[in-house]
Every structure is written in C-alpha cells, then in structure tokens.
Amino acid sequence: MGKSFIVGIAGGSASGKSTFAAALQKALVEGQPPLTVELVNMDRYFLPPEAGAPTFISPSSGQVRVDRNRPDSADNARLVADVRARSQAEDAPDAILIEGLMALYVPEIRELLDLRLFVDLDADVRALRRMLRGRGRGPNDPLTMERLIGGINYYRESARVGHQLYVQPSMAYADLVIRGDADFARTADFVADIVRARLKHR
Amino acid sequence: MSAIPPRSLLVGIAGGTASGKSRFAAALAQALAEGRPPLSAQIIPSDHYFRNHDPAGPKVTLPSGEAYFDYNHPDAVDHARLAADLDRLSQGEGAPDVLIVEGLMILYAPLIRERLDLRLFIELEADERALRRLVRNLGQDPIDLEKGRWIADYYTVSARVGHIRYVEPSRVYADLILRGDGDFGRLAPMVAAVVRDLYARKRSGGESDG
C-alpha cells in the first residue's frame, strides 16, 4: 500500500482530461488542508516506433502509421513502476493524478487507483475540439487544409476506433463520471472534497 | 367536382447536417433518369426556404454573446411556402414524375411529412457529420482557426441542439433509413426501384379513378 492517494482520469480524446486534472490539482493544492500533488500524463509513456509501438496501414494514405489509441500504445509497465515508486518514496506526494485515454482500461493501471474518474463528452464535440486545438501553430506554421484532412483521417482510422473499442467501454469502471463540458471549477472542488475525505480515513 | 389529383410522386429526404442528403437526392434523381422506365425528377432543397432575413426568425446566442439566425430550428424554414410550392409544382402540365424534397426538417414538419409518398432518412454518426461540416464550411486554405472555432461554436449551440431535439427524433417517420457513408451508386438504384413501383401504382390508381 503506497502513501499517495492515486486518482485515475480517463476519457476520450479532447474530452477535457488534462484540463480537469489541472483543475483538480489546483483544488487540492489551494484547498484546506493544502495537499501536495503530482500529475502523470500517460502521453509521456507512448512507445516510440522503434520500441514496438503498434502500427496500422492507413486506408486513406496507404502508409504505415503509429497507433496511439490502443492499450499497448504506451509503456504501461514503466508507468506502473514509476507511479509505485513515487507513491512509496520518502517524499511521496499526498496525491498522484494519472491522466490518459487508457487510465481505466489497462488493468495494471486501474488496480493502482484509489479513485476512478471518467471525463465524458459526446464524440462530435470532441472531434471538433481535437481538430481545432491548433497546438504549437503560429503565423509561420498555419493549419493547412491538407493537414486538417490528415488529422481527420487519423481520427477516423485510429482515434474513433480506439475510443469505441477501449475508452468508452472503460467508463464502466468509473467511480464518478464528469461531463467534459461542465464547469470544472465547480466539479473539481467536489472531487477534491472526496479525495480529502478519503485521505482522512487512511 | 373532384380536385385534380397531384401528378408527381413526392419523395422526402431528411437527415442531420452533412449526412449526405443532397448528394443522395442527386444520386436518386440520376438513378430515376437512367433506369427503366426513365422518370424525370426535380430536387427541391428546403434550404431555399430559409427565413434568415425575417426579423422574427429563430435565433441562438453564441458563447461570445453574439445572436445569430438559428438554421437548425423547425421555424427556420418557411414550410408553408414550401408546401404550397410542392402542391403547385406537382400538378399541371410541366410537373415532373418525381419531386424530391430534401432538408433537415422534412420529416419533422407535419406540413411536408404528410404530403410525402416516400419518406427517407439519411443517418450518419454525429462526429463524422461535425467533421464533414467543418471542412465544408471552412473552405479556405490555409485555415483560419478563428473561423474554425466560430464554426465549432455555432455547431455546438445550433446544429447539435437542433439535431438532438428535432432531426434525430423525426427518423421514426422514415419508411427507409440509409447510411450516409453508404455507396450511393448502389443504394440509389435500390430506392429508385421502390419509387418506380410507387409511381406505377399511383398512376394505375389514378387511371382507374378517372
């Protein structure tokens, strides 16, 4: 049994997982009593192609693409080892928040969790959000139509498939489901209350 | 004294935004023209009847606070004028064999629905429709992200809401439901066969009455 209280936040692409994780972190750090919190983004554990990341042949382009929407797309064993180590360390934080598509789907991760959250948002709203995030795009790096169509094709061929096969069904494991279009300042406070109450009973 | 029976067969095509309604209407018209016996078809999009210049038309409020015409409300279309036009176009000398009327609320609006001889609904998942609509409405390269966000906002407050409230429930009135990502080259001739059969029965019925 680790020292840290471990919260898992799963949900579809662009559902609001990271935003909710940040809001929860803020609520835990700023509330009374203030808690120490560490955030683990599962995206940082994606396997590179040379390490055996799953791939698929894109029907639209005929090219081999890395599939980032499968349970074996990430190095789950390393993630579990890292979280275990942090949660049992001398300077372990009060809470660790693990955020990612498969946080509830992958059994080894799910079993680590003291609280299981799922951020739910309808696929059409997520699809539009995903396409318009425009991360890292400046005046010198515009979103071209070709790039948008490429992104839409990857969504159709990988993200939507992985969502339907793995992510959405994993909602069944959630203790609480949060709407991805809710006011997170409100819902994060509710979840923070639950985390504090559970920590007290340890 | 008896009323003149309408001569054209009326086919209605409803479905969500970017589901493929107008593309299917075109495929059906072509299949009707090319099959045996060839039937003439005229397509009437209900989009031509938008009341978007009517100050009393329905409005939605965007997250920015901007009020905008709500194209996804049943009152957005002047269905009374559309119904009157259908009555006029389906009768008389130049009437086509088949009138195809397509639009979001064709099955929702009773004035139109009750006139139809065949009711079709094109269905497609909301995320696919949202993405198709985004690409269609952006229309410039490179993309203006600001415009993209406006399109997404309008979709969320108008298209999405109107779909859930009105369009999707109206599928219960459909005689046939077709996939919007189906092969229309295959599907349209199948539906054309149904239309031909309905048309032949309507004609023979009309002749025996006369």
Interface residues (C-beta under 8 A of the other chain):
Chain A: D122 A123 D124 V125 R126 A127 L128 R129 M131 L132 G134 R137 P142 L143 T144 M145 E146 L148 I149 I152 Y155 R156 R160
Chain B: E125 A126 D127 E128 R129 A130 L131 L134 V135 L138 Q140 D141 P142 I143 L145 G148 R149 A152 Y155 T156 R160
